[in-house]
Amino acid sequence: MVPLYDGPQGDEGAGGGIGQLVEFAIGFLRRQYAVIIFSTILTVVGAGIYLKTATPTFTGQVKILFSNQKTAFVQQQSLVAEATIDSVQIETQLQVLKSKAVATSVIQKLKLYDDRDFKSSDRLRAFFRRVRAWLSMAPLEPVVDETATADQLALAFADRLTANRVGMSNVIEVSYNASTADRAAEIANAVANEYILDQLNAKFEANKNATAWLQDRLRELGQQALTAERAVNAFKSENNLVVSDGKLIDDQQIAELNSRLVAARALTSDSLARLNRFEEVIHAITPDSLSLGGIDSPGSEVLLNPIINTLRQQYLDHARRESDWSSRFGKSHLAVINLRNRMRDIRTSIVEEVRRLSETSRSDYEIAKQKQQQIENQLASAVSRSRTSNSAELTMRELETSAKSYRSLYESFLQRYMGSVQQESFPSAGARIIASASPPPSKSKPKSSLIIAFGFAAGLGLGVGLGLLRDVMDRVFRTSAQLEAALRLPCLSLVPLLRDVDPPAPASPPPPGNEVRTISRRSIGYWAATAMPLSRFAESIRAIKLAIDLNQSPAAHKIVGITSSLPNEGKTTIAASLAQLIAHAGKRVIVVDCDLRNPSLSMSLAPAATAGLIEIIAGAKQLNEVTWHDKSTGLTLLPIAKKGPLFHTSEILSAEPTRALFDKLRASYDYVIVDLPPLAPIVDVRATTSLVDCFVLVVEWGRTKIDVVQHALHTAPNVGEAILGTVLNKIDMNVMKRYDSPHSDYYNSEHYGRYGYVDQDGK
């Protein structure tokens, strides 16, 4: 979409973007304020009508504290378990409050069958009935509804009832909506009371049923416990079972032998490990070697022996000395040989001591092994004796377990039974009312301020939306910046809309007998530029002439074609005004009507012409025989005498005689202004590119579609390349201010008045 106007061309960045956005918003409000105000008033009035006709709703509120009100003693004696108060439990109670059972009970107690809040099933229809009655100032006719069923009443009741938890507390707020304040409070209190009564009845029935069940169960458990205990005693007597501290004598003996066997096996394992280690050391000793072998390994058990440790230390001292003396005196020195002999003797002593220790360990291992064997034999004998009593012991344990279970259950149920008996005489609900509902002082729905505010906001939003839609759908030219952005052509002038113009002074009649072809001044709009030389209109025409003169093209723009995209955009008026204004300045100007199919310029300025452009091209007339003149301005007109329809206008305009005629006009006049047909309907303008030097495209403000002009230029590229610029015509300057930058004062008439200019109204 092409923007309606360009903002100020300042520095780019956040500041420039915000400034342009603000300017667009101000301009948008200036353009669409009427739509926004109308939409706002309409929605506010609609909100007022709704408030006037809508049935008021009053809300009665009651608060219920959900907690355990029982004393500590009653809680301990309660047969029915108390549920923990958490979010799940509170949500459950909220569903109970909104249940059909509570609703039905309240409806029955308060006799709400004929309540008017439940009578109308079609609320939308009732609302329109109230609106129609209010607009017609007639009384509201009663509507007879069919009697609602119980389910329908319960559903209608549930729609008006709400129950919510207050924050994270255990307080439940119950609200009921009714058409009257007293009714709302009454029903809200009734719902709370019915809920508490339902809680009491439910707990009473639960305790009563549990007590009856406990009585029967206690009798059964007492008989079963007594039977089980008698069976245990009889079984012990029959099988001669002796129990000490809850265990059989044979079992205690086996446990003791097991402990001793574990210790004996550990001792045997340790002795065997020491023996194996000594044997490994002995096997690692190499004969005729000076090394200690496995004796010198870290962690060796032989090093724990003090004798071996002393000998090893002596051996290591001699080894260091032997190494030192060998390096100093040589390995064959007598002292070195003596040291080696001593080392060999010490090594032999260490080996003998290791063998002695090995024999000792072997003796210890044999003794430990014998003790282990004795304990294993004793354990096997004890296990053999206990096998005969294992079956009897299992049976006895089973009988004892059964007897204890029955007795424990009996005592537990007896305690619960006593608590339930006490509970029936102490009824208590898990909820209580902490704030009863009272008639509300004002209605809860509809809220007048909220509805009015919503209507106002909705109206603003609707108005802005409609305004934006209008801007988006407004695909016409409104500003010069928009025109230049869409067509990529400079805007030469902004021509205001011509309203009522005073007719120019009629030309003096020609002398008798002298036939002079004088241009007619009946069409007032064609002579506005000279009739009001100090007007904005005249100044805008001067801007077109100045743009033609100042163009930097190498070729002189003596022949200027005036065209438009569509008919009735004012191109003929622009052509006539430009020609007469240039002629009024003393230049030789001829305006040529080249709109062969609709010569509106000729019909307005030379309605009596009998010959013109067609006759010159055909060779039937000479130029001086068909031209018309205006003495006051010196303007010359080459008209078209339309005598019938022309079918090959583009061929006529591109013919060689036409080129010759325009060459003659170029040589004879300072300016040749050519009134051409529009671009979109016919192709005649494309045939004139070889005749004219440049084109001026006239666009009507606020009417010509952007895409129409773009398409017309796209289909005539040869014309588009020769266009000098565009003229935005028929501008309503007062409305134009809405589309220009809000900070621009370009269209203020006071600036023109300072230099003597006036508008077409003479101001």
C-alpha positions, 0 to 999 in steps of 0.5 A: 500500500502506498502511504497517504503522506510521507513524514518529515525526512529527518535522521533515521533511527528510533527518534525518527520512527517514533516521530513519523508514527506520531505524525501518522496517528495525528493525520489519521485522527484528522482524517477519520475523527468523524468515523471514530466519534460516530462509532463511539457514540453508537456503542455508548448508546447501545451500552446505555440501552442494554443497561436500561433493558437488562434485568439486574442481578443481585449476588448474595454471599455466605462464607463457610469455614471447612474444618474439623470441629471435634474435640481431641477425645472424640477424634480418637474415639471416632469410628469413621476416619476424618479426611485430611483438609487439603486442596483435594478435600476442599474441591470435593466439598465445592462439588458437594455444594454445587450438587443436584441433591443440595439444589433440589433440597433448597428448591423444595424447602423454599418452593422455588418452582414458581420463581420468576428467575426460572420461568424464562428459558430463552433469555435472549428472546426475553431481552429483545422483548424488553428492548422492544417494550422500552423503545415503544414505551409499552408495558411488557407483556407476560410470557407463559412458560411451560412448567419446568421439570426438576432436572431443568430447575436444578440446572437453572439453579446451578447456573446461578450458584457459584462456590469458590475457595477464598485464597489458600484458606479453608473458607468457602464462599458461596454466591447466588445470583437472583433478580432481587437482593432479598431473594439472593441472600435468602437462597445463599443462606439456605444453600449453606444451611442445607450443606451443613445439614447434609454433612451432619446426616451423612456422618450420623448415618455412617456412624450408625451403620459402622456401629451395627457392623461392629457389634456383629463383628465383635461377637465373631472375633471373640469366639475365634480368638478363644478357639485359637488359644485353646488349640495352642495349649492342646497342641503343646501338651500333645507334642511335649514342646518346651519353650523358653523365652519364646524359643524351643530348647533344641533351637537355642542349642543349635544356634550356640553350636553354629556360633562356635562352628563359625569361630572354629572355621575362621581359626582353621582358615587363618592357620592354613593361610599362615602355613601356605605363606611360610611354604611359599617363602621356603620354595622361593629361596634359591640355593647358593644365592645371596638374595633373601627371596620372598623373605624380603618382600613387603608385607611378608609375615616372616618379618613379624618374627623378631629373630628373622627381623634382626637377622635380616637387618644384619644381612642388609648392613653387610650387603651395603658394606659389601657393595661399598668395598667391592667398588673400592677394593675390588670383588676379589679382596679378602675383606669382601669375600669375608663379608660374603661368607657372613652374609651367606651364614646369616641367610642360612640362619634365616631359612632355618628359622622360617622352616621352624615357623612353618612346622609350628604353623602346620601343628596349629593348623592340625589342632584347629582342624580337629576342633572344627571337626568336633563342633561339626559332629556336635552340630549334626547331632543337634540338628538331627534331634531337632528335625523330629520337632520341626513339624510340630513347631511350625504347627505351634507357631501357626496356631499361636500367630492365629490366636494373637491375630484374633485377640488383637483384632478383637481388642481393636474392634472393641475400642472402636465400638466404644468410640462409635457409641460415644460418637452417636451422642456427640454429632458434629459437622466439619463446616460452619457458617462464619458470615451469613448472607445479607441483602446486597446494597447494589446490583452485581450485574450488569455494572454500569460503569464497566459496561459504559467503559467497555462500550466506549472502548469498543466504540473507539476500537471499532472507529479506529478499525473502520478508519484504518479500513477506510485508509486501506481501501482509499486507493486514490491519490491524496498527496504529492508525496504519495503520487511521487512514490507510486509513479516515480515521477515528480509532481509539478503542481497541486491545482486546487478545485475550481468552484464558482468563477466569475465570467470573464468580460466578453470580447468586443464583437468584430466589425461588420463584414469582417469574419474573425474566428474568435475563441468563445469565453462561455466556459468559465473554468477555462479562463480562470487563470487569467480571470483570477491571476492572483489566485492559487489556481493561477499560481499552480498553472505557473508552476507547470509552465516553470517546470517546463521551462526549467527542465534540463533536457537537451531538446527544447520542450516547445510541444507539450502534450497534456493527458490523463489516465481516465476521462474527466480528470481536468486535463483539458482545463489544465491545457487551456489554462496553461496555454492562455497563461503563457500567451497572456505573458506575451509568448506565441502559443497555440493550443491544439485539440488532438482528442479526435474522438471527444474534442471537448476543448474545441466544443467549448472554445470553438463550438462553431468551427467547421474545419480544423485539424482533420482538414489540415491533415487531409490537405483540404485547408491551410493552418491560417484558415482554421485557427481561432484567436483570443485578442485579450491574451493572444492565444491561438486555438487549432480546433477539431470540427467533428462531423462524424465518428472517426475509426482510425484516430491513431493512424491519423495522429501517426501519419506523415502530414501530422508530423509535418504540421507539428514541425510547422507549429514548432517553427511558428510558435514558442509553445505548442500545448496539445490536448490529448485523449486519456491513456487508459481507454484508447491508444491515441496518446501512444501514437503522438510520442513522435509529435510532442517533446514531453508529456504532462500527466494530469491526475484527479485528486481523491478519485483516480485509482492508483492502480489504474494510473500505474497500469496505464503507464505500464501499458504505454512505456513510450509515453511514460519515458517522455513524461515530464511530471504529473499534476494533482488536479481538483484538490480540495485544499481544506480536506487536503490538510487532513492528509498532509503532515500535521506539522506542515502549514503549506496549505495555509492561505495566509501565506498567499495573502501576504503577496497579494494572492487571493483564492477563487472566492476572493479571500 
